[in-house]
Amino acid sequence: MNLLLLDTETSSLDPATGHLVEVGLVRWSVEHRTVIACASTLVRAPANPASALNGIPEAVLSLGVDLAAAHAFVARWASSCDVVMAHNADFDRQWLPDLGKPWIDTAWDVDWPRAASCSGRRVIDLCLGHGLAVLDAHR
C-alpha cells in the first residue's frame, strides 16, 4: 500500500476569498516503511495575507506554478497511491480537486501511541509528545 501524505499552505482559511499558495507531498510505502518520493511547489497567487503565519513571502508567489498545474501535480501523485492523508484533512481537501481516493485525517483518524500524553491534537503537540523535534510550525 502506498500513502500520499499531503499538506497545503493557503493565504486564508476560506477558499472563497483565499488562495492555495503551496502544496507539499510525500509518497510513502507502507510495505517498505520508507519514503518513495517527496516534493512541494509554490502556487502562483496575487497575495498572501497569511505570510507571517505560513512564512511564504508574497514576492516569491510569482515564481510558483499556476493553480491548474498544482492541481494536476497533486492528482498525478495521488494516482499512484491508495490513500491520501493530511492533518485536519477537511481543510486541505477543500483547496484541491476530487482525487478519487479515500482520505485519512491524521488529527482524528489515527490512534497515536502517545496521544494521551500530548497537550492537544495539533501536529506540533503530537510531534513533541512523541519526542520529535519541531523547527517550524508551518512548511
C-alpha positions as CSV (number, residue, x, y, z in Angstrom):
1,M,0.0,0.0,0.0
2,N,1.2,3.5,-0.9
3,L,0.1,6.6,1.0
4,L,0.1,10.2,-0.2
5,L,0.9,12.5,2.7
6,L,-0.3,16.0,1.8
7,D,-0.1,19.4,3.3
8,T,-1.3,22.8,2.0
9,E,-0.4,26.3,2.8
10,T,-3.0,29.0,2.0
11,S,-3.5,32.7,2.1
12,S,-6.6,32.4,4.3
13,L,-8.8,29.9,5.9
14,D,-11.6,30.4,3.4
15,P,-11.3,29.1,-0.2
16,A,-13.9,31.6,-1.3
17,T,-11.6,34.5,-0.5
18,G,-8.2,33.0,-0.3
19,H,-5.7,31.1,-2.5
20,L,-3.7,27.9,-2.3
21,V,-0.1,29.1,-2.1
22,E,1.9,25.8,-1.6
23,V,1.3,22.1,-1.6
24,G,3.7,19.5,-0.2
25,L,3.6,15.8,-0.9
26,V,5.2,12.7,0.4
27,R,4.7,9.3,-1.2
28,W,5.1,6.6,1.5
29,S,5.4,2.8,1.1
30,V,3.7,1.1,4.0
31,E,5.2,-2.3,3.0
32,H,8.7,-1.0,2.9
33,R,8.2,1.6,5.6
34,T,10.0,4.3,3.6
35,V,9.6,7.5,1.6
36,I,9.3,6.8,-2.1
37,A,9.4,10.5,-3.1
38,C,8.7,13.9,-1.8
39,A,8.1,17.3,-3.4
40,S,6.5,20.6,-2.9
41,T,5.6,23.5,-5.1
42,L,4.5,27.1,-4.6
43,V,1.3,28.2,-6.3
44,R,1.0,31.5,-8.1
45,A,-1.3,33.8,-6.2
46,P,-1.9,37.6,-6.2
47,A,-1.4,38.0,-2.4
48,N,-0.6,36.1,0.8
49,P,-2.1,37.9,3.8
50,A,-1.1,34.9,5.8
51,S,2.6,35.3,5.0
52,A,3.5,36.0,8.7
53,L,1.9,32.7,9.6
54,N,3.0,30.4,6.7
55,G,6.4,32.0,6.1
56,I,5.8,32.4,2.3
57,P,6.7,35.9,1.1
58,E,4.2,37.4,-1.3
59,A,7.0,38.3,-3.7
60,V,8.0,34.6,-4.3
61,L,4.5,33.5,-5.3
62,S,5.0,34.9,-8.8
63,L,7.6,32.1,-9.2
64,G,5.0,29.4,-8.4
65,V,3.0,27.2,-10.8
66,D,-0.5,28.2,-11.8
67,L,-3.4,26.6,-9.9
68,A,-4.3,24.2,-12.7
69,A,-0.7,22.9,-12.8
70,A,-0.7,22.5,-9.0
71,H,-4.0,20.5,-9.1
72,A,-2.6,18.3,-11.9
73,F,0.6,17.8,-9.9
74,V,-1.4,16.6,-6.8
75,A,-3.7,14.4,-9.0
76,R,-0.7,12.7,-10.7
77,W,0.9,11.8,-7.3
78,A,-2.5,10.6,-5.9
79,S,-3.0,8.3,-8.9
80,S,-0.2,6.0,-7.7
81,C,-1.4,6.0,-4.1
82,D,-4.1,4.1,-2.3
83,V,-5.0,6.7,0.3
84,V,-4.5,10.4,0.9
85,M,-3.5,11.5,4.4
86,A,-3.5,15.0,5.9
87,H,-3.6,16.6,9.3
88,N,-7.1,18.3,9.5
89,A,-7.8,16.8,6.1
90,D,-11.1,18.6,5.7
91,F,-9.1,21.9,5.5
92,D,-6.6,20.6,2.9
93,R,-9.2,18.8,0.8
94,Q,-11.3,21.9,0.2
95,W,-8.4,23.5,-1.7
96,L,-7.9,20.6,-4.1
97,P,-9.9,18.8,-6.8
98,D,-11.5,15.4,-6.0
99,L,-8.6,13.0,-6.0
100,G,-10.8,9.9,-6.1
101,K,-9.1,8.3,-3.1
102,P,-10.2,7.8,0.5
103,W,-8.8,10.3,2.9
104,I,-7.4,9.7,6.4
105,D,-7.3,12.6,8.8
106,T,-4.2,12.2,11.0
107,A,-5.6,14.6,13.6
108,W,-8.6,12.3,14.4
109,D,-8.5,9.0,12.4
110,V,-5.1,7.9,13.7
111,D,-4.7,6.3,17.2
112,W,-1.3,7.9,18.0
113,P,0.6,5.7,20.6
114,R,1.4,8.6,22.9
115,A,-1.7,10.8,22.2
116,A,-2.8,10.7,25.9
117,S,0.5,12.4,26.9
118,C,0.1,15.1,24.2
119,S,-1.2,18.6,25.1
120,G,-3.5,18.6,22.0
121,R,-4.1,17.2,18.5
122,R,-2.1,19.8,16.6
123,V,0.9,18.5,14.6
124,I,3.2,20.3,16.9
125,D,1.6,18.7,20.0
126,L,1.8,15.2,18.5
127,C,5.4,15.7,17.4
128,L,6.6,16.9,20.8
129,G,4.5,14.3,22.6
130,H,6.3,11.6,20.5
131,G,9.8,13.1,21.1
132,L,10.2,14.6,17.6
133,A,11.8,18.0,17.2
134,V,9.8,20.8,15.7
135,L,11.8,23.5,13.9
136,D,8.9,25.5,12.4
137,A,5.1,25.3,12.8
138,H,4.4,25.6,9.1
139,R,6.0,24.4,5.9
